[in-house]
Amino acid sequence: MTAGPHLPGDSEPATPAPIAAGPGPVADGPPDGGAPPAGGGRVREETIERLQRAMSSLGTDAMAAMERRLPWFRAMSAENRSWIGLVAQAGIAAFMDWVRHPEWGRRAVAGEVFGTAPRELARAVSLQQAVEMVRITIDVVEARVDELAAPGGEAELREAVLRYTREVAFAAARVYARTAEARGAWDARLEALVVDSLVRGDTGEGIKSWASALNWSSSPVAVIAGAAEAEPEGLIDDLRVIARRARLDLLAGVQGSTLVVVLGGTADPLSAAQQFAGRFGPGPLVVGPVMADLNAATRSAAAALAGLRAAPAWPDAPRPVSASDLLPERALDGDATAQAELIEDVYEPLLSGGSALIETVITYLEQGFSLEATARLLFVHPNTVRYRLRRVSELTGLVPARGRDGFTLWVAIVLGRLIHKRT
């Protein structure tokens, strides 16, 4: 009587159904272990014959009532309305078989009523809409009870309709639950595919279409990488709960021993990552740079994973830490992107300021951040050293007197000299 997909391999739970229903082959008792309902007499054979003669008109009346009372039904495609008509007709036919054999099990109801519909119909018709269709179809049958029942059999027919309605409702809920379960498994595979593509650096419209199927629409995007927990069961669901509370989009996947999280909808992923830090395993937690969209997020993923590999070289790094703060470690670890970034953003601006800047900052670092020692070695006044160091900060955004900044400057200058020597 309603629409919904039939999932092959459905099996009835071990607990017996309180009411048995539905046509189907019988072997050594009811298929689901149910028993005929107590206290209800069988529908008379004359009533069943009247139902048989009225079956076509009942189906037509049910479709007309849906067309009249359900705006969403009128808006459906002709193909889907046709499928729903077949389902309604199958439900009425199954009811007539059921009243002949009330001992048959609930599993047969799902097969007989919903087996006529394609899987795709479950996406076009929600469970609530399916319940509305059941209600309307039952109303059509109940409205004609006096006409359909044999003399004196009206109460029996009404009772049978009510019991059968419950069986169809149970069957509909079960079919939709199985569909949701299958949909969840498919979404999990699709999510893993998107995350894997980002990790491997694949770009293209495929990623966007896959993510759209998962209702992803957020930007900007950033990637977080860290160790996966030893027991990852339920981990991704927990991450989704945190993301919903923060009003962020999230895709996640476990790649070996690494948990990769793709965040959408935040321009400050470092702060957002703090909310997820507790669901990662022990060790560094690295946040890649913000990117405009999901296609560009491959660069954020590459930076986060390169940072995660290099993070042990900085044991005192904050958690989470930005991949850009790990540029020197990444460069020393062989990350070509980090090397190019240091040369472009640090070495070349220093070179444009004159060779004296590079000579001054290297001497300053070698002399343990001593202005006076640097001035003596360079034969200049300490104020000249101060001026040059300020100029270094203006050009690179790095302060030589700070330990991490000084280390970054030193690595950038060494890399730059090597590259320029080769060219």
SVG drawing of the C-alpha trace seen along z (x, -y; Angstrom):
<svg xmlns="http://www.w3.org/2000/svg" viewBox="-26 -53 112 81">
<polyline fill="none" stroke="black" stroke-width="0.4" points="0.0,0.0 3.0,-2.3 6.2,-2.8 9.6,-1.7 12.5,0.4 12.7,4.1 16.1,5.1 17.2,8.6 18.4,10.7 15.9,9.3 15.5,11.6 13.0,11.4 14.3,10.8 14.4,13.9 11.6,12.6 8.2,13.6 5.9,11.0 2.8,10.2 0.6,10.2 1.3,12.4 0.5,11.1 1.2,11.3 1.0,13.8 3.8,16.1 4.8,19.8 4.3,21.6 6.7,24.3 6.2,26.0 4.5,23.0 4.6,19.2 7.8,17.8 8.6,15.5 7.5,17.7 4.3,15.7 0.9,17.1 -2.6,16.3 -4.0,13.4 -6.1,14.5 -9.7,13.3 -10.3,12.5 -12.4,14.6 -11.5,15.3 -13.0,13.0 -15.8,14.8 -15.2,16.3 -18.0,14.3 -16.4,11.1 -13.1,12.2 -14.8,12.8 -16.4,9.3 -12.9,7.9 -11.5,9.8 -14.1,8.3 -13.6,4.8 -9.7,4.9 -9.3,2.9 -11.7,0.1 -10.1,0.0 -6.7,-0.7 -8.1,-3.3 -9.9,-5.0 -6.7,-5.0 -4.8,-6.7 -7.5,-9.3 -7.6,-10.0 -3.8,-10.4 -4.0,-12.8 -6.6,-14.8 -5.2,-14.9 -1.4,-14.8 0.2,-17.9 3.7,-16.2 2.1,-13.2 0.8,-15.5 4.3,-17.0 5.9,-13.6 7.0,-12.4 4.6,-10.3 7.0,-7.3 7.1,-7.5 3.3,-7.9 3.0,-4.8 5.2,-2.9 3.2,-4.0 0.0,-2.8 1.6,0.6 2.5,0.7 -1.0,-0.3 -2.5,2.4 0.0,4.9 -1.0,3.9 -4.7,4.5 -3.9,7.9 -1.7,8.9 -4.5,8.0 -6.9,10.4 -4.4,13.2 -3.6,12.2 -7.3,12.5 -7.3,16.0 -4.2,17.0 -3.7,14.8 -1.1,17.2 1.5,16.1 4.4,14.0 5.2,10.3 8.2,10.9 5.8,11.7 4.1,8.4 7.3,6.5 8.0,8.8 4.5,8.7 3.8,5.0 7.2,3.4 8.8,5.8 7.2,4.2 9.0,0.9 12.5,0.0 15.1,-1.0 15.2,-4.6 11.6,-5.1 12.7,-5.1 14.6,-8.3 11.6,-9.9 9.2,-8.9 10.0,-9.5 8.8,-7.3 6.3,-9.9 4.9,-10.1 4.7,-6.3 2.7,-6.4 0.3,-9.0 -0.2,-6.8 -1.0,-3.8 -3.5,-5.9 -5.3,-7.1 -5.4,-3.6 -6.9,-2.2 -9.4,-5.0 -10.5,-4.0 -11.1,-0.4 -12.8,-1.3 -15.1,-3.7 -16.4,-0.7 -16.6,1.9 -20.4,2.0 -20.4,2.5 -17.5,5.1 -18.4,7.2 -20.8,10.1 -24.0,9.5 -22.9,9.7 -19.2,9.7 -18.6,5.9 -16.9,6.1 -14.6,8.9 -13.5,7.0 -12.9,3.8 -10.8,5.8 -8.8,7.4 -8.1,4.0 -6.8,2.6 -4.5,5.6 -3.2,5.5 -2.6,1.8 -0.3,2.5 1.6,5.1 2.1,2.8 3.3,0.1 5.8,2.4 6.9,3.6 7.3,0.1 9.4,-1.0 11.6,2.1 12.2,1.5 13.1,-2.2 15.4,-1.2 17.2,1.2 17.5,-1.4 18.9,-4.0 21.4,-1.4 22.5,-0.7 22.6,-4.4 24.8,-4.9 27.3,-2.2 27.4,-3.7 28.0,-7.2 30.9,-5.9 32.5,-4.4 32.0,-7.6 33.5,-9.7 36.5,-7.4 36.9,-7.8 36.9,-11.6 39.4,-11.7 41.7,-9.1 41.6,-11.3 42.6,-14.4 45.5,-12.5 46.7,-11.2 46.5,-14.6 43.8,-13.8 41.8,-16.8 38.9,-17.0 35.1,-17.3 34.8,-13.8 35.7,-15.0 33.1,-17.8 30.4,-15.5 31.2,-12.9 31.2,-15.5 27.9,-16.9 26.4,-13.5 27.4,-13.8 25.8,-17.2 29.2,-19.0 28.9,-22.7 31.3,-24.6 34.3,-26.7 37.0,-27.6 38.5,-24.2 41.5,-22.9 42.8,-19.5 43.9,-18.2 46.2,-15.1 47.1,-13.2 47.4,-9.7 44.3,-7.6 43.1,-6.0 43.9,-2.4 40.1,-1.6 38.6,-3.8 35.1,-2.3 32.6,-5.1 35.4,-7.7 34.1,-9.3 30.6,-9.5 32.0,-11.3 33.8,-13.8 30.6,-14.5 28.8,-15.3 31.6,-17.8 31.4,-19.3 27.6,-19.8 27.9,-21.5 30.5,-23.9 28.4,-24.3 31.2,-23.0 31.2,-20.5 33.4,-17.5 34.8,-14.6 37.1,-12.1 38.9,-8.9 41.6,-6.6 44.6,-6.1 46.6,-3.4 47.5,-4.7 46.7,-8.3 43.4,-10.1 42.7,-12.7 39.9,-15.3 38.7,-17.7 37.0,-20.7 34.8,-23.1 33.3,-26.5 36.1,-28.0 38.8,-30.5 40.6,-29.7 41.1,-25.9 43.8,-26.0 41.3,-27.1 38.7,-24.7 41.1,-21.8 41.4,-22.3 37.8,-21.0 38.7,-17.8 42.1,-17.2 40.7,-14.9 39.5,-12.4 42.9,-11.9 45.5,-9.5 48.6,-10.7 51.3,-12.6 51.4,-15.7 48.3,-17.2 49.0,-19.2 46.7,-21.6 47.2,-22.4 46.6,-25.8 43.2,-27.2 42.1,-26.6 39.3,-28.2 37.5,-24.9 37.6,-21.2 39.7,-20.8 42.4,-23.0 42.3,-21.1 44.8,-18.6 47.5,-21.1 46.3,-21.5 46.3,-17.7 49.8,-17.4 51.1,-20.1 49.4,-18.6 50.7,-15.1 54.2,-16.4 54.1,-18.3 52.9,-15.2 55.9,-13.3 58.4,-16.0 56.8,-17.0 58.9,-14.6 61.9,-17.0 60.1,-19.6 59.0,-17.7 57.8,-20.9 55.5,-22.0 52.1,-23.1 49.1,-20.8 47.6,-21.5 50.3,-23.1 50.1,-24.8 51.9,-23.1 53.5,-26.5 55.1,-26.6 56.8,-23.3 58.3,-24.6 62.0,-24.2 61.4,-20.7 59.5,-19.8 62.2,-21.3 64.9,-19.3 62.7,-16.2 62.7,-16.6 59.4,-18.3 59.9,-20.1 56.9,-22.3 58.2,-23.6 61.7,-24.1 60.2,-26.2 58.1,-28.2 61.1,-29.0 63.1,-30.2 60.3,-32.2 59.0,-33.8 62.3,-34.1 65.5,-33.8 64.5,-35.8 63.1,-38.8 66.4,-38.8 68.4,-38.7 66.4,-41.6 67.4,-43.6 71.1,-43.2 73.8,-40.7 74.5,-42.6 71.2,-41.5 72.0,-37.8 75.5,-38.2 74.3,-40.1 71.5,-37.7 73.8,-34.6 76.5,-36.2 74.0,-37.2 72.7,-33.7 76.2,-32.2 77.2,-34.6 74.3,-33.4 72.1,-36.5 74.8,-38.9 74.6,-42.4 78.0,-43.4 79.8,-40.3 78.0,-40.6 79.1,-44.3 82.7,-43.5 82.9,-40.7 81.3,-42.9 83.2,-46.0 80.0,-48.0 78.3,-49.9 75.7,-47.8 73.0,-50.3 73.7,-49.2 73.2,-45.6 69.9,-46.6 68.7,-48.4 69.6,-45.4 67.8,-43.0 64.7,-45.2 64.9,-45.2 65.0,-41.4 61.8,-41.4 60.1,-43.8 60.9,-41.7 60.2,-38.2 57.9,-38.7 60.4,-36.8 62.2,-38.2 65.8,-36.9 66.0,-37.2 63.3,-34.6 64.5,-31.1 62.1,-29.5 62.2,-32.5 66.0,-32.4 66.0,-28.7 63.6,-29.3 65.8,-32.1 68.9,-29.9 67.3,-26.9 65.9,-29.2 69.3,-30.8 71.1,-27.5 68.5,-26.1 68.6,-29.3 72.4,-29.2 72.3,-25.6 69.7,-26.2 71.4,-29.3 74.7,-27.5 73.2,-24.8 71.7,-27.4"/>
</svg>
